[in-house]
Amino acid sequence: MSINNVICLALLLCTCWVSTPSLAEQPVSIGELSIVDKQYMQQQRQSLQDLAASNLGRQFSGDRDRDLELLQALLDQQLVRSDQVSELQAMGVVLGDLLASDLGMHWVVYEDSAGRSRALRLQDSENYLFPVTMIARRREVGDQTPVADIYQKACDIIDNSRPTLQLQ
């Protein structure tokens, strides 16, 4: 290959690299949950509620500690397995409801080049959590992190992103 060919190839690669926007530059769209999103999430909550009630005689109550224990029991007793993506994501919705309540977050639709997701947003900030997949992605690869630890890690991420108040 001649030196001219090498230079042309290098220029071509640089042009492609410079003209390709980075992930940070790609547009992100944030919107409210649609009626379909709300209905789907409610169905997920209800299916998990039914599973817990019929197999464990317990229900989700909104009490953080009890609900985290119940989510863990569903996994420990293999009522939800690593290949049950829909059920694992339903667990993520319940986990997200707890996070939203405890951290002052709200559900939104987050859309970027990777697709459309339901996420939790901290007020009007750029701080998001994606709880729907927090349990599912771990379990699908054999990660057995306890649900309470996943919850705590999410809390720590948000707590560390909050601005510190300056006393004057």
N, C-alpha and C positions, 0 to 999 in steps of 0.2 A: 504494500500500500504506500503510495507516495505521500510526501509531507503535505501536499495540497489537499489530498483526500482526507487525511487525518484532521487538518484544520477545518475543512468543510463539515466533517462529521462532528467535531467538537462544537462548532458554531450552531449546528442543527440541534444538538443535544441541549446546549445552553438556552437556545430559543424556546425549545419545548419546556424546559424546566422553568424558565422565567414566566412563560405564558400560562402555565398551569396554576390555578389558584390553590393556595393551601387550604387545609380543612378549616382553619380559623377564619379565612376570608369568605368561605361559602355561606350563603344566606341561611339563616335559621328563622323559622316562622313559629310563633307562639300563639295559640288560640285557646278558646274555651272548649270544654268537652261538648261534643254534639249529643243530641238525644240518644243516638245509637250507642255512643261511647258509654253514656250513663246507664242505659239499659243493659248493655253487655257486662259492665262492671258489676251491676246489681245481680245479674244472673250468676256471675262468678262467685260473688259473696254468698249467695243463696245455695249454690251447689256445694260449697265448702261447709256451710252451716249444716246442710242436710247430711253430709258425710260424717261430720263430727257428732251430730246428734244420734244418728243411727248406729254408729260403731263405738262411740265412746260415751254416749249419754250426756254429752256436754255441748254447750253453745258458746259462740263468741259473744262477748258482752261489751267490748269497748274498754275493758280494764286491761291495761298494758300487760302486766305480769301474767295474769290468767290467760290472756289471748296468746302471748308468746309461748307459754307452756303448752297450750292446746295445739298451736302450729307445730311445735316440736314433737308432741305426742303423735300427730298424724304421720310425721316422718319416721319416728322411732318404731312405730308399730307397722310400718310399711303400708299404711292405708293410702299414702301417696308415695309413689316410687319415682326414681330418677328418669324413667321413660314417659312419665305422665306430664307432659309439658303444660297442657291446659290447666291441670290441677295445681301444678307448681306455680303457674302464673296467677291463679286465683289466690293462692297463699300470698303472693306478692301484693295483690290488691288489698288484702286484709292487713298485711304488714304496712303498706302505704297509708292506710286509713289511720293506723296507730301513730305513724310518723307525722302525718299531717296534723293530727290532734295535738300531739306533744310538742311539735316544733313550730306550730303556727304557719304551716304550709298549705298549699291548695293544689288540687289536680288541674293540669292543663294538658293540651296537646302540643307536643314538641315535634316539629318537622324540620328535617335537614336532608342533606344529600343521601344519608343512610336510610332514610324512611321516616315513618310516622310512629310516634310512641306516646303513651300516656306517661306523664311525669309529674312529680311534685315540684312546685316552685315556691321559693321563699319570697313572700311578698311580691314586689315588682323588680326583684334583683335578677341577676344572671346566675343564681345558684339553684341548681336542679338536682333532684334525685330520681332514679329510675327503678322504683321498688318492684315493679311488675316482674322484672327479670332477676332481681337480687338473689332469690332462692334458686330459681330455675337454672340459671347459668352455672351456679356452683354445683348443684346436684347432678346436672348432666355430665360433668367431667369428674364426678366422684368426690368432690370436695364436701366433706361432712361438717363444715362449720356450723355450730349451733345457731339457731334462729335468733336467740338473744344476743349473740355476738354480732351477727349481721345488723341487727337493729342498733346496737350500741355504736358500731362503726359508722353507720349512717348519721346518727346523732352527732358523733364527734366531728364528722366532715362539715355538717351544717354549723355546729357551734364554733368551729375554728374559722368559718367564713364570715361570721357576723362581725360587723365593725365594733371595735372596742370603744367604749365611751370614755371620753377624756374628762377628768374632773378639773374644774378651774378654780 
